[in-house]
Amino acid sequence: MGEKMKDNVFRFREFPVYIKARGFRKELKHLSRKLFPKEERFCLTSQLWRALDSIVLNIAEGSERYSDIDFSRFLNTSLTSVNEVVACLDCALDDEYIASQDYQKFVNIAENIYKQLRAFASKVRKDASRS
């Protein structure tokens, strides 16, 4: 098997939104580990981390579905997880765990990922309707 063929086995790793979501996940987990209080470890922090993981994992899992309709469902789950991350950020801001500057930075990144996921899901659904 050639190197190019080997790279395409996990095609989701080449999706720009997957790459962006991985960076977002890493950066926001690092920030929450540093700033959120220890008593939130099994509450807000855990919820935030599950939602961040869900964004990335659903893109990956959905990419191997046999139909584009199935794939678009997984992308929709990623979208709902982005919403959940933003709600966690709202809570963290309200509870004064993060500064408004950090809050705005991560909400902006989340908005960008959300738009990319919506466009990707729309394209996948459109491709499915043509088949």
N, CA, C and O atoms as a Tinker XYZ file with bonds, in Angstrom:
   524  protein
     1  N      0.853000   -1.185000    0.000000    73     2
     2  CA     0.000000    0.000000    0.000000    64     1     3
     3  C      0.890000    1.236000    0.000000    63     2     4     5
     4  O      1.793000    1.349000    0.829000    81     3
     5  N      0.648000    2.151000   -0.910000    73     3     6
     6  CA     1.433000    3.368000   -1.015000    64     5     7
     7  C      1.146000    4.332000    0.125000    63     6     8     9
     8  O      0.136000    4.198000    0.815000    81     7
     9  N      2.014000    5.285000    0.320000    73     7    10
    10  CA     1.862000    6.259000    1.404000    64     9    11
    11  C      0.579000    7.069000    1.270000    63    10    12    13
    12  O     -0.100000    7.322000    2.265000    81    11
    13  N      0.240000    7.479000    0.044000    73    11    14
    14  CA    -0.980000    8.266000   -0.185000    64    13    15
    15  C     -2.221000    7.469000    0.215000    63    14    16    17
    16  O     -3.126000    7.997000    0.860000    81    15
    17  N     -2.253000    6.176000   -0.179000    73    15    18
    18  CA    -3.381000    5.317000    0.151000    64    17    19
    19  C     -3.486000    5.152000    1.669000    63    18    20    21
    20  O     -4.587000    5.168000    2.220000    81    19
    21  N     -2.370000    4.999000    2.329000    73    19    22
    22  CA    -2.326000    4.818000    3.776000    64    21    23
    23  C     -2.910000    6.046000    4.488000    63    22    24    25
    24  O     -3.633000    5.903000    5.474000    81    23
    25  N     -2.602000    7.238000    3.997000    73    23    26
    26  CA    -3.096000    8.468000    4.600000    64    25    27
    27  C     -4.613000    8.598000    4.487000    63    26    28    29
    28  O     -5.239000    9.213000    5.350000    81    27
    29  N     -5.213000    8.033000    3.445000    73    27    30
    30  CA    -6.643000    8.176000    3.217000    64    29    31
    31  C     -7.493000    7.207000    4.017000    63    30    32    33
    32  O     -8.721000    7.289000    3.970000    81    31
    33  N     -6.876000    6.292000    4.751000    73    31    34
    34  CA    -7.639000    5.341000    5.540000    64    33    35
    35  C     -8.523000    6.088000    6.537000    63    34    36    37
    36  O     -9.691000    5.737000    6.702000    81    35
    37  N     -8.003000    7.080000    7.183000    73    35    38
    38  CA    -8.755000    7.879000    8.146000    64    37    39
    39  C     -9.022000    9.257000    7.526000    63    38    40    41
    40  O     -8.421000   10.257000    7.919000    81    39
    41  N     -9.919000    9.284000    6.570000    73    39    42
    42  CA   -10.155000   10.496000    5.780000    64    41    43
    43  C    -10.617000   11.679000    6.614000    63    42    44    45
    44  O    -10.385000   12.829000    6.241000    81    43
    45  N    -11.264000   11.409000    7.733000    73    43    46
    46  CA   -11.753000   12.498000    8.581000    64    45    47
    47  C    -10.614000   13.378000    9.083000    63    46    48    49
    48  O    -10.834000   14.551000    9.386000    81    47
    49  N     -9.419000   12.841000    9.176000    73    47    50
    50  CA    -8.275000   13.605000    9.677000    64    49    51
    51  C     -7.873000   14.715000    8.723000    63    50    52    53
    52  O     -7.109000   15.607000    9.090000    81    51
    53  N     -8.388000   14.663000    7.487000    73    51    54
    54  CA    -8.089000   15.696000    6.488000    64    53    55
    55  C     -9.174000   16.773000    6.419000    63    54    56    57
    56  O     -8.985000   17.786000    5.747000    81    55
    57  N    -10.290000   16.577000    7.092000    73    55    58
    58  CA   -11.368000   17.568000    7.058000    64    57    59
    59  C    -10.935000   18.810000    7.828000    63    58    60    61
    60  O    -10.543000   18.695000    8.989000    81    59
    61  N    -10.992000   19.990000    7.221000    73    59    62
    62  CA   -10.597000   21.219000    7.931000    64    61    63
    63  C    -11.357000   21.422000    9.249000    63    62    64    65
    64  O    -10.771000   21.882000   10.230000    81    63
    65  N    -12.624000   21.093000    9.282000    73    63    66
    66  CA   -13.401000   21.294000   10.509000    64    65    67
    67  C    -12.943000   20.337000   11.616000    63    66    68    69
    68  O    -12.986000   20.693000   12.793000    81    67
    69  N    -12.514000   19.153000   11.257000    73    67    70
    70  CA   -11.986000   18.208000   12.243000    64    69    71
    71  C    -10.694000   18.755000   12.847000    63    70    72    73
    72  O    -10.497000   18.712000   14.062000    81    71
    73  N     -9.822000   19.266000   11.988000    73    71    74
    74  CA    -8.547000   19.829000   12.441000    64    73    75
    75  C     -8.802000   21.021000   13.369000    63    74    76    77
    76  O     -8.176000   21.145000   14.421000    81    75
    77  N     -9.721000   21.885000   12.968000    73    75    78
    78  CA   -10.063000   23.062000   13.776000    64    77    79
    79  C    -10.660000   22.633000   15.125000    63    78    80    81
    80  O    -10.319000   23.198000   16.165000    81    79
    81  N    -11.544000   21.640000   15.103000    73    79    82
    82  CA   -12.195000   21.170000   16.334000    64    81    83
    83  C    -11.184000   20.544000   17.293000    63    82    84    85
    84  O    -11.302000   20.696000   18.509000    81    83
    85  N    -10.205000   19.851000   16.754000    73    83    86
    86  CA    -9.163000   19.266000   17.619000    64    85    87
    87  C     -8.375000   20.358000   18.343000    63    86    88    89
    88  O     -8.114000   20.249000   19.541000    81    87
    89  N     -8.002000   21.400000   17.621000    73    87    90
    90  CA    -7.266000   22.494000   18.246000    64    89    91
    91  C     -8.097000   23.205000   19.296000    63    90    92    93
    92  O     -7.597000   23.550000   20.367000    81    91
    93  N     -9.366000   23.424000   18.987000    73    91    94
    94  CA   -10.310000   24.056000   19.919000    64    93    95
    95  C    -10.421000   23.221000   21.192000    63    94    96    97
    96  O    -10.349000   23.748000   22.302000    81    95
    97  N    -10.595000   21.928000   21.016000    73    95    98
    98  CA   -10.717000   20.994000   22.137000    64    97    99
    99  C     -9.488000   21.081000   23.042000    63    98   100   101
   100  O     -9.607000   21.210000   24.261000    81    99
   101  N     -8.324000   21.009000   22.435000    73    99   102
   102  CA    -7.082000   21.024000   23.204000    64   101   103
   103  C     -6.920000   22.329000   23.986000    63   102   104   105
   104  O     -6.604000   22.325000   25.176000    81   103
   105  N     -7.142000   23.429000   23.294000    73   103   106
   106  CA    -6.938000   24.740000   23.922000    64   105   107
   107  C     -7.944000   25.007000   25.049000    63   106   108   109
   108  O     -7.579000   25.532000   26.101000    81   107
   109  N     -9.198000   24.646000   24.825000    73   107   110
   110  CA   -10.221000   24.898000   25.846000    64   109   111
   111  C    -10.077000   23.942000   27.030000    63   110   112   113
   112  O    -10.336000   24.336000   28.168000    81   111
   113  N     -9.673000   22.708000   26.787000    73   111   114
   114  CA    -9.407000   21.793000   27.902000    64   113   115
   115  C     -8.255000   22.322000   28.756000    63   114   116   117
   116  O     -8.309000   22.284000   29.985000    81   115
   117  N     -7.223000   22.810000   28.089000    73   115   118
   118  CA    -6.076000   23.369000   28.827000    64   117   119
   119  C     -6.520000   24.547000   29.699000    63   118   120   121
   120  O     -6.164000   24.627000   30.874000    81   119
   121  N     -7.296000   25.453000   29.116000    73   119   122
   122  CA    -7.768000   26.616000   29.873000    64   121   123
   123  C     -8.625000   26.200000   31.062000    63   122   124   125
   124  O     -8.439000   26.708000   32.168000    81   123
   125  N     -9.555000   25.290000   30.846000    73   123   126
   126  CA   -10.457000   24.879000   31.934000    64   125   127
   127  C     -9.690000   24.128000   33.023000    63   126   128   129
   128  O    -10.010000   24.262000   34.204000    81   127
   129  N     -8.701000   23.353000   32.647000    73   127   130
   130  CA    -7.874000   22.646000   33.633000    64   129   131
   131  C     -7.163000   23.653000   34.537000    63   130   132   133
   132  O     -6.999000   23.433000   35.737000    81   131
   133  N     -6.750000   24.753000   33.931000    73   131   134
   134  CA    -5.993000   25.776000   34.657000    64   133   135
   135  C     -6.905000   26.676000   35.510000    63   134   136   137
   136  O     -6.537000   27.051000   36.623000    81   135
   137  N     -8.094000   27.024000   34.987000    73   135   138
   138  CA    -8.905000   28.057000   35.629000    64   137   139
   139  C    -10.115000   27.558000   36.427000    63   138   140   141
   140  O    -10.499000   28.184000   37.415000    81   139
   141  N    -10.710000   26.458000   36.019000    73   139   142
   142  CA   -11.915000   26.014000   36.720000    64   141   143
   143  C    -11.533000   25.469000   38.095000    63   142   144   145
   144  O    -10.496000   24.823000   38.245000    81   143
   145  N    -12.374000   25.730000   39.096000    73   143   146
   146  CA   -12.062000   25.225000   40.436000    64   145   147
   147  C    -12.160000   23.698000   40.505000    63   146   148   149
   148  O    -12.885000   23.069000   39.734000    81   147
   149  N    -11.417000   23.127000   41.441000    73   147   150
   150  CA   -11.383000   21.659000   41.595000    64   149   151
   151  C    -12.771000   21.084000   41.854000    63   150   152   153
   152  O    -13.061000   19.969000   41.421000    81   151
   153  N    -13.632000   21.819000   42.550000    73   151   154
   154  CA   -14.961000   21.283000   42.861000    64   153   155
   155  C    -15.842000   21.132000   41.616000    63   154   156   157
   156  O    -16.887000   20.482000   41.667000    81   155
   157  N    -15.423000   21.726000   40.512000    73   155   158
   158  CA   -16.157000   21.583000   39.254000    64   157   159
   159  C    -15.677000   20.402000   38.418000    63   158   160   161
   160  O    -16.226000   20.137000   37.348000    81   159
   161  N    -14.658000   19.692000   38.896000    73   159   162
   162  CA   -14.064000   18.598000   38.117000    64   161   163
   163  C    -15.107000   17.598000   37.623000    63   162   164   165
   164  O    -15.030000   17.154000   36.478000    81   163
   165  N    -16.075000   17.237000   38.457000    73   163   166
   166  CA   -17.066000   16.228000   38.080000    64   165   167
   167  C    -18.397000   16.846000   37.672000    63   166   168   169
   168  O    -19.392000   16.143000   37.498000    81   167
   169  N    -18.405000   18.144000   37.524000    73   167   170
   170  CA   -19.631000   18.830000   37.095000    64   169   171
   171  C    -19.378000   19.558000   35.779000    63   170   172   173
   172  O    -19.352000   18.939000   34.716000    81   171
   173  N    -19.193000   20.857000   35.854000    73   171   174
   174  CA   -19.063000   21.666000   34.642000    64   173   175
   175  C    -17.858000   21.260000   33.792000    63   174   176   177
   176  O    -17.961000   21.183000   32.568000    81   175
   177  N    -16.730000   21.005000   34.428000    73   175   178
   178  CA   -15.537000   20.620000   33.671000    64   177   179
   179  C    -15.782000   19.321000   32.908000    63   178   180   181
   180  O    -15.450000   19.213000   31.728000    81   179
   181  N    -16.353000   18.357000   33.576000    73   179   182
   182  CA   -16.644000   17.074000   32.941000    64   181   183
   183  C    -17.622000   17.231000   31.785000    63   182   184   185
   184  O    -17.439000   16.631000   30.725000    81   183
   185  N    -18.652000   18.032000   31.987000    73   183   186
   186  CA   -19.651000   18.268000   30.931000    64   185   187
   187  C    -19.013000   18.952000   29.724000    63   186   188   189
   188  O    -19.263000   18.576000   28.579000    81   187
   189  N    -18.191000   19.957000   29.996000    73   187   190
   190  CA   -17.494000   20.674000   28.926000    64   189   191
   191  C    -16.597000   19.720000   28.140000    63   190   192   193
   192  O    -16.607000   19.729000   26.909000    81   191
   193  N    -15.838000   18.912000   28.837000    73   191   194
   194  CA   -14.908000   18.012000   28.168000    64   193   195
   195  C    -15.637000   16.960000   27.342000    63   194   196   197
   196  O    -15.186000   16.621000   26.248000    81   195
   197  N    -16.746000   16.443000   27.839000    73   195   198
   198  CA   -17.523000   15.468000   27.063000    64   197   199
   199  C    -18.052000   16.108000   25.784000    63   198   200   201
   200  O    -18.035000   15.488000   24.721000    81   199
   201  N    -18.521000   17.346000   25.890000    73   199   202
   202  CA   -19.037000   18.045000   24.708000    64   201   203
   203  C    -17.918000   18.317000   23.709000    63   202   204   205
   204  O    -18.114000   18.148000   22.505000    81   203
   205  N    -16.757000   18.733000   24.186000    73   203   206
   206  CA   -15.613000   18.965000   23.301000    64   205   207
   207  C    -15.200000   17.676000   22.594000    63   206   208   209
   208  O    -14.939000   17.675000   21.391000    81   207
   209  N    -15.145000   16.588000   23.344000    73   207   210
   210  CA   -14.806000   15.298000   22.750000    64   209   211
   211  C    -15.837000   14.886000   21.714000    63   210   212   213
   212  O    -15.491000   14.346000   20.663000    81   211
   213  N    -17.097000   15.141000   22.011000    73   211   214
   214  CA   -18.187000   14.743000   21.125000    64   213   215
   215  C    -18.101000   15.415000   19.758000    63   214   216   217
   216  O    -18.435000   14.801000   18.744000    81   215
   217  N    -17.664000   16.646000   19.723000    73   215   218
   218  CA   -17.532000   17.345000   18.445000    64   217   219
   219  C    -16.605000   16.560000   17.528000    63   218   220   221
   220  O    -16.955000   16.239000   16.392000    81   219
   221  N    -15.426000   16.259000   18.035000    73   219   222
   222  CA   -14.396000   15.577000   17.263000    64   221   223
   223  C    -14.788000   14.123000   16.966000    63   222   224   225
   224  O    -14.660000   13.656000   15.835000    81   223
   225  N    -15.259000   13.429000   17.979000    73   223   226
   226  CA   -15.547000   12.000000   17.825000    64   225   227
   227  C    -16.694000   11.731000   16.862000    63   226   228   229
   228  O    -16.664000   10.735000   16.139000    81   227
   229  N    -17.694000   12.588000   16.836000    73   227   230
   230  CA   -18.811000   12.374000   15.910000    64   229   231
   231  C    -18.431000   12.650000   14.461000    63   230   232   233
   232  O    -18.955000   12.010000   13.549000    81   231
   233  N    -17.535000   13.587000   14.247000    73   231   234
   234  CA   -17.035000   13.792000   12.878000    64   233   235
   235  C    -16.320000   12.521000   12.417000    63   234   236   237
   236  O    -16.543000   12.040000   11.306000    81   235
   237  N    -15.465000   11.989000   13.279000    73   235   238
   238  CA   -14.706000   10.790000   12.925000    64   237   239
   239  C    -15.627000    9.593000   12.715000    63   238   240   241
   240  O    -15.528000    8.900000   11.702000    81   239
   241  N    -16.510000    9.352000   13.657000    73   239   242
   242  CA   -17.382000    8.182000   13.561000    64   241   243
   243  C    -18.306000    8.265000   12.350000    63   242   244   245
   244  O    -18.501000    7.274000   11.645000    81   243
   245  N    -18.862000    9.419000   12.113000    73   243   246
   246  CA   -19.787000    9.575000   11.000000    64   245   247
   247  C    -19.143000    9.431000    9.643000    63   246   248   249
   248  O    -19.808000    9.063000    8.675000    81   247
   249  N    -17.857000    9.716000    9.557000    73   247   250
   250  CA   -17.180000    9.675000    8.259000    64   249   251
   251  C    -17.126000    8.279000    7.661000    63   250   252   253
   252  O    -16.893000    8.139000    6.461000    81   251
   253  N    -17.331000    7.263000    8.451000    73   251   254
   254  CA   -17.285000    5.892000    7.948000    64   253   255
   255  C    -18.663000    5.266000    7.788000    63   254   256   257
   256  O    -18.768000    4.054000    7.599000    81   255
   257  N    -19.688000    6.044000    7.857000    73   255   258
   258  CA   -21.033000    5.514000    7.652000    64   257   259
   259  C    -21.235000    5.208000    6.180000    63   258   260   261
   260  O    -20.599000    5.801000    5.308000    81   259
   261  N    -22.124000    4.282000    5.926000    73   259   262
   262  CA   -22.337000    3.837000    4.553000    64   261   263
   263  C    -23.133000    4.814000    3.707000    63   262   264   265
   264  O    -23.115000    4.729000    2.479000    81   263
   265  N    -23.827000    5.733000    4.344000    73   263   266
   266  CA   -24.586000    6.700000    3.563000    64   265   267
   267  C    -24.281000    8.110000    4.038000    63   266   268   269
   268  O    -23.924000    8.335000    5.194000    81   267
   269  N    -24.430000    9.046000    3.126000    73   267   270
   270  CA   -24.229000   10.448000    3.476000    64   269   271
   271  C    -25.294000   10.933000    4.447000    63   270   272   273
   272  O    -25.038000   11.832000    5.248000    81   271
   273  N    -26.484000   10.348000    4.387000    73   271   274
   274  CA   -27.544000   10.722000    5.340000    64   273   275
   275  C    -27.096000   10.382000    6.757000    63   274   276   277
   276  O    -27.253000   11.191000    7.672000    81   275
   277  N    -26.534000    9.174000    6.942000    73   275   278
   278  CA   -26.017000    8.803000    8.264000    64   277   279
   279  C    -24.901000    9.742000    8.699000    63   278   280   281
   280  O    -24.858000   10.179000    9.849000    81   279
   281  N    -23.997000   10.048000    7.769000    73   279   282
   282  CA   -22.893000   10.940000    8.088000    64   281   283
   283  C    -23.427000   12.302000    8.534000    63   282   284   285
   284  O    -22.924000   12.878000    9.499000    81   283
   285  N    -24.435000   12.816000    7.842000    73   283   286
   286  CA   -24.980000   14.130000    8.203000    64   285   287
   287  C    -25.601000   14.108000    9.607000    63   286   288   289
   288  O    -25.585000   15.122000   10.304000    81   287
   289  N    -26.143000   12.971000   10.020000    73   287   290
   290  CA   -26.685000   12.864000   11.387000    64   289   291
   291  C    -25.576000   13.017000   12.424000    63   290   292   293
   292  O    -25.754000   13.675000   13.449000    81   291
   293  N    -24.439000   12.405000   12.146000    73   291   294
   294  CA   -23.312000   12.540000   13.067000    64   293   295
   295  C    -22.787000   13.983000   13.082000    63   294   296   297
   296  O    -22.401000   14.498000   14.131000    81   295
   297  N    -22.776000   14.618000   11.926000    73   295   298
   298  CA   -22.368000   16.026000   11.887000    64   297   299
   299  C    -23.349000   16.886000   12.677000    63   298   300   301
   300  O    -22.944000   17.850000   13.326000    81   299
   301  N    -24.624000   16.549000   12.627000    73   299   302
   302  CA   -25.620000   17.276000   13.421000    64   301   303
   303  C    -25.380000   17.076000   14.914000    63   302   304   305
   304  O    -25.570000   18.004000   15.700000    81   303
   305  N    -24.968000   15.880000   15.310000    73   303   306
   306  CA   -24.630000   15.653000   16.717000    64   305   307
   307  C    -23.434000   16.500000   17.118000    63   306   308   309
   308  O    -23.396000   17.038000   18.225000    81   307
   309  N    -22.456000   16.624000   16.225000    73   307   310
   310  CA   -21.319000   17.521000   16.486000    64   309   311
   311  C    -21.797000   18.954000   16.678000    63   310   312   313
   312  O    -21.315000   19.667000   17.559000    81   311
   313  N    -22.748000   19.369000   15.846000    73   311   314
   314  CA   -23.314000   20.725000   15.977000    64   313   315
   315  C    -23.954000   20.935000   17.342000    63   314   316   317
   316  O    -23.743000   21.969000   17.977000    81   315
   317  N    -24.726000   19.969000   17.789000    73   315   318
   318  CA   -25.379000   20.132000   19.100000    64   317   319
   319  C    -24.339000   20.158000   20.218000    63   318   320   321
   320  O    -24.544000   20.799000   21.249000    81   319
   321  N    -23.233000   19.463000   20.011000    73   319   322
   322  CA   -22.169000   19.502000   21.008000    64   321   323
   323  C    -21.478000   20.859000   21.042000    63   322   324   325
   324  O    -21.039000   21.302000   22.103000    81   323
   325  N    -21.378000   21.517000   19.902000    73   323   326
   326  CA   -20.848000   22.888000   19.884000    64   325   327
   327  C    -21.757000   23.793000   20.708000    63   326   328   329
   328  O    -21.278000   24.621000   21.483000    81   327
   329  N    -23.066000   23.637000   20.541000    73   327   330
   330  CA   -24.014000   24.419000   21.345000    64   329   331
   331  C    -23.801000   24.165000   22.831000    63   330   332   333
   332  O    -23.847000   25.090000   23.641000    81   331
   333  N    -23.571000   22.915000   23.178000    73   331   334
   334  CA   -23.356000   22.563000   24.579000    64   333   335
   335  C    -22.077000   23.200000   25.120000    63   334   336   337
   336  O    -22.050000   23.664000   26.260000    81   335
   337  N    -21.030000   23.225000   24.318000    73   335   338
   338  CA   -19.785000   23.882000   24.735000    64   337   339
   339  C    -20.040000   25.358000   25.018000    63   338   340   341
   340  O    -19.566000   25.890000   26.022000    81   339
   341  N    -20.786000   26.020000   24.135000    73   339   342
   342  CA   -21.079000   27.442000   24.338000    64   341   343
   343  C    -21.900000   27.644000   25.622000    63   342   344   345
   344  O    -21.668000   28.601000   26.360000    81   343
   345  N    -22.846000   26.756000   25.885000    73   343   346
   346  CA   -23.618000   26.851000   27.125000    64   345   347
   347  C    -22.703000   26.665000   28.344000    63   346   348   349
   348  O    -22.876000   27.346000   29.354000    81   347
   349  N    -21.747000   25.761000   28.256000    73   347   350
   350  CA   -20.777000   25.585000   29.345000    64   349   351
   351  C    -19.926000   26.846000   29.520000    63   350   352   353
   352  O    -19.620000   27.245000   30.643000    81   351
   353  N    -19.551000   27.461000   28.409000    73   351   354
   354  CA   -18.806000   28.721000   28.494000    64   353   355
   355  C    -19.651000   29.810000   29.146000    63   354   356   357
   356  O    -19.141000   30.604000   29.938000    81   355
   357  N    -20.946000   29.850000   28.814000    73   355   358
   358  CA   -21.851000   30.807000   29.465000    64   357   359
   359  C    -21.846000   30.601000   30.979000    63   358   360   361
   360  O    -21.751000   31.558000   31.747000    81   359
   361  N    -21.949000   29.347000   31.393000    73   359   362
   362  CA   -21.945000   29.026000   32.828000    64   361   363
   363  C    -20.623000   29.426000   33.481000    63   362   364   365
   364  O    -20.607000   29.981000   34.580000    81   363
   365  N    -19.522000   29.139000   32.799000    73   363   366
   366  CA   -18.206000   29.472000   33.342000    64   365   367
   367  C    -18.036000   30.982000   33.482000    63   366   368   369
   368  O    -17.429000   31.458000   34.441000    81   367
   369  N    -18.576000   31.730000   32.522000    73   367   370
   370  CA   -18.522000   33.189000   32.617000    64   369   371
   371  C    -19.394000   33.673000   33.769000    63   370   372   373
   372  O    -18.972000   34.510000   34.567000    81   371
   373  N    -20.620000   33.140000   33.851000    73   371   374
   374  CA   -21.535000   33.534000   34.924000    64   373   375
   375  C    -20.956000   33.245000   36.304000    63   374   376   377
   376  O    -21.150000   34.018000   37.242000    81   375
   377  N    -20.246000   32.129000   36.420000    73   375   378
   378  CA   -19.661000   31.739000   37.703000    64   377   379
   379  C    -18.277000   32.339000   37.929000    63   378   380   381
   380  O    -17.610000   32.047000   38.922000    81   379
   381  N    -17.861000   33.180000   36.989000    73   379   382
   382  CA   -16.602000   33.913000   37.065000    64   381   383
   383  C    -15.375000   33.006000   37.091000    63   382   384   385
   384  O    -14.387000   33.299000   37.765000    81   383
   385  N    -15.451000   31.892000   36.343000    73   383   386
   386  CA   -14.296000   31.003000   36.204000    64   385   387
   387  C    -13.385000   31.473000   35.076000    63   386   388   389
   388  O    -12.183000   31.206000   35.084000    81   387
   389  N    -13.965000   32.171000   34.111000    73   387   390
   390  CA   -13.171000   32.674000   32.993000    64   389   391
   391  C    -13.436000   34.163000   32.796000    63   390   392   393
   392  O    -14.510000   34.669000   33.123000    81   391
   393  N    -12.455000   34.838000   32.266000    73   391   394
   394  CA   -12.575000   36.266000   31.973000    64   393   395
   395  C    -13.390000   36.447000   30.696000    63   394   396   397
   396  O    -13.452000   35.552000   29.853000    81   395
   397  N    -14.007000   37.604000   30.566000    73   395   398
   398  CA   -14.834000   37.857000   29.385000    64   397   399
   399  C    -14.013000   37.796000   28.099000    63   398   400   401
   400  O    -14.540000   37.428000   27.049000    81   399
   401  N    -12.744000   38.149000   28.168000    73   399   402
   402  CA   -11.867000   38.081000   26.984000    64   401   403
   403  C    -11.695000   36.629000   26.527000    63   402   404   405
   404  O    -11.808000   36.340000   25.336000    81   403
   405  N    -11.425000   35.723000   27.456000    73   403   406
   406  CA   -11.309000   34.296000   27.110000    64   405   407
   407  C    -12.650000   33.759000   26.623000    63   406   408   409
   408  O    -12.714000   33.012000   25.646000    81   407
   409  N    -13.709000   34.144000   27.307000    73   407   410
   410  CA   -15.056000   33.725000   26.917000    64   409   411
   411  C    -15.331000   34.097000   25.459000    63   410   412   413
   412  O    -15.753000   33.253000   24.669000    81   411
   413  N    -15.092000   35.350000   25.110000    73   411   414
   414  CA   -15.379000   35.815000   23.758000    64   413   415
   415  C    -14.512000   35.111000   22.721000    63   414   416   417
   416  O    -14.982000   34.773000   21.635000    81   415
   417  N    -13.257000   34.895000   23.059000    73   415   418
   418  CA   -12.343000   34.191000   22.148000    64   417   419
   419  C    -12.888000   32.804000   21.813000    63   418   420   421
   420  O    -12.949000   32.422000   20.645000    81   419
   421  N    -13.283000   32.054000   22.838000    73   419   422
   422  CA   -13.736000   30.679000   22.609000    64   421   423
   423  C    -15.132000   30.621000   21.995000    63   422   424   425
   424  O    -15.428000   29.694000   21.241000    81   423
   425  N    -15.981000   31.572000   22.295000    73   423   426
   426  CA   -17.288000   31.622000   21.637000    64   425   427
   427  C    -17.105000   31.913000   20.147000    63   426   428   429
   428  O    -17.805000   31.344000   19.310000    81   427
   429  N    -16.173000   32.791000   19.823000    73   427   430
   430  CA   -15.899000   33.088000   18.406000    64   429   431
   431  C    -15.380000   31.853000   17.663000    63   430   432   433
   432  O    -15.787000   31.590000   16.532000    81   431
   433  N    -14.486000   31.103000   18.298000    73   431   434
   434  CA   -13.980000   29.880000   17.672000    64   433   435
   435  C    -15.126000   28.880000   17.511000    63   434   436   437
   436  O    -15.248000   28.235000   16.470000    81   435
   437  N    -15.960000   28.754000   18.537000    73   435   438
   438  CA   -17.104000   27.837000   18.476000    64   437   439
   439  C    -18.043000   28.229000   17.338000    63   438   440   441
   440  O    -18.551000   27.365000   16.623000    81   439
   441  N    -18.267000   29.506000   17.175000    73   439   442
   442  CA   -19.136000   29.986000   16.096000    64   441   443
   443  C    -18.557000   29.616000   14.730000    63   442   444   445
   444  O    -19.288000   29.205000   13.828000    81   443
   445  N    -17.256000   29.762000   14.587000    73   443   446
   446  CA   -16.592000   29.402000   13.336000    64   445   447
   447  C    -16.730000   27.900000   13.058000    63   446   448   449
   448  O    -17.041000   27.502000   11.935000    81   447
   449  N    -16.502000   27.082000   14.063000    73   447   450
   450  CA   -16.643000   25.631000   13.907000    64   449   451
   451  C    -18.086000   25.279000   13.590000    63   450   452   453
   452  O    -18.345000   24.421000   12.746000    81   451
   453  N    -19.023000   25.932000   14.256000    73   451   454
   454  CA   -20.441000   25.683000   14.008000    64   453   455
   455  C    -20.792000   25.958000   12.545000    63   454   456   457
   456  O    -21.470000   25.158000   11.899000    81   455
   457  N    -20.331000   27.079000   12.039000    73   455   458
   458  CA   -20.610000   27.438000   10.642000    64   457   459
   459  C    -19.984000   26.426000    9.681000    63   458   460   461
   460  O    -20.605000   26.036000    8.692000    81   459
   461  N    -18.770000   26.009000    9.973000    73   459   462
   462  CA   -18.119000   25.005000    9.126000    64   461   463
   463  C    -18.889000   23.682000    9.146000    63   462   464   465
   464  O    -19.086000   23.059000    8.102000    81   463
   465  N    -19.319000   23.261000   10.323000    73   463   466
   466  CA   -20.072000   22.013000   10.442000    64   465   467
   467  C    -21.410000   22.097000    9.715000    63   466   468   469
   468  O    -21.813000   21.149000    9.042000    81   467
   469  N    -22.099000   23.231000    9.849000    73   467   470
   470  CA   -23.387000   23.392000    9.148000    64   469   471
   471  C    -23.205000   23.324000    7.645000    63   470   472   473
   472  O    -23.983000   22.675000    6.946000    81   471
   473  N    -22.182000   23.992000    7.151000    73   471   474
   474  CA   -21.922000   23.973000    5.703000    64   473   475
   475  C    -21.542000   22.562000    5.246000    63   474   476   477
   476  O    -21.992000   22.106000    4.194000    81   475
   477  N    -20.728000   21.885000    6.024000    73   475   478
   478  CA   -20.310000   20.529000    5.695000    64   477   479
   479  C    -21.513000   19.583000    5.693000    63   478   480   481
   480  O    -21.684000   18.792000    4.766000    81   479
   481  N    -22.344000   19.668000    6.735000    73   479   482
   482  CA   -23.539000   18.818000    6.821000    64   481   483
   483  C    -24.485000   19.097000    5.660000    63   482   484   485
   484  O    -25.074000   18.171000    5.103000    81   483
   485  N    -24.633000   20.356000    5.295000    73   483   486
   486  CA   -25.497000   20.728000    4.179000    64   485   487
   487  C    -24.978000   20.135000    2.876000    63   486   488   489
   488  O    -25.754000   19.609000    2.078000    81   487
   489  N    -23.670000   20.218000    2.658000    73   487   490
   490  CA   -23.067000   19.648000    1.453000    64   489   491
   491  C    -23.253000   18.130000    1.421000    63   490   492   493
   492  O    -23.583000   17.563000    0.380000    81   491
   493  N    -23.041000   17.483000    2.553000    73   491   494
   494  CA   -23.196000   16.024000    2.616000    64   493   495
   495  C    -24.639000   15.634000    2.303000    63   494   496   497
   496  O    -24.874000   14.680000    1.561000    81   495
   497  N    -25.610000   16.363000    2.863000    73   495   498
   498  CA   -27.032000   16.076000    2.582000    64   497   499
   499  C    -27.364000   16.312000    1.110000    63   498   500   501
   500  O    -28.104000   15.542000    0.497000    81   499
   501  N    -26.806000   17.391000    0.551000    73   499   502
   502  CA   -27.048000   17.702000   -0.857000    64   501   503
   503  C    -26.481000   16.590000   -1.751000    63   502   504   505
   504  O    -27.117000   16.163000   -2.714000    81   503
   505  N    -25.279000   16.136000   -1.411000    73   503   506
   506  CA   -24.653000   15.032000   -2.168000    64   505   507
   507  C    -25.513000   13.767000   -2.052000    63   506   508   509
   508  O    -25.655000   13.018000   -3.018000    81   507
   509  N    -26.078000   13.537000   -0.877000    73   507   510
   510  CA   -26.913000   12.345000   -0.659000    64   509   511
   511  C    -28.187000   12.408000   -1.494000    63   510   512   513
   512  O    -28.657000   11.385000   -1.990000    81   511
   513  N    -28.741000   13.596000   -1.649000    73   511   514
   514  CA   -29.988000   13.720000   -2.421000    64   513   515
   515  C    -29.766000   13.530000   -3.912000    63   514   516   517
   516  O    -30.702000   13.214000   -4.646000    81   515
   517  N    -28.545000   13.718000   -4.358000    73   515   518
   518  CA   -28.207000   13.521000   -5.771000    64   517   519
   519  C    -28.007000   12.042000   -6.113000    63   518   520   521
   520  O    -28.116000   11.630000   -7.268000    81   519
   521  N    -27.714000   11.266000   -5.081000    73   519   522
   522  CA   -27.415000    9.829000   -5.318000    64   521   523
   523  C    -28.660000    9.038000   -5.618000    63   522   524
   524  O    -28.586000    7.829000   -5.838000    81   523
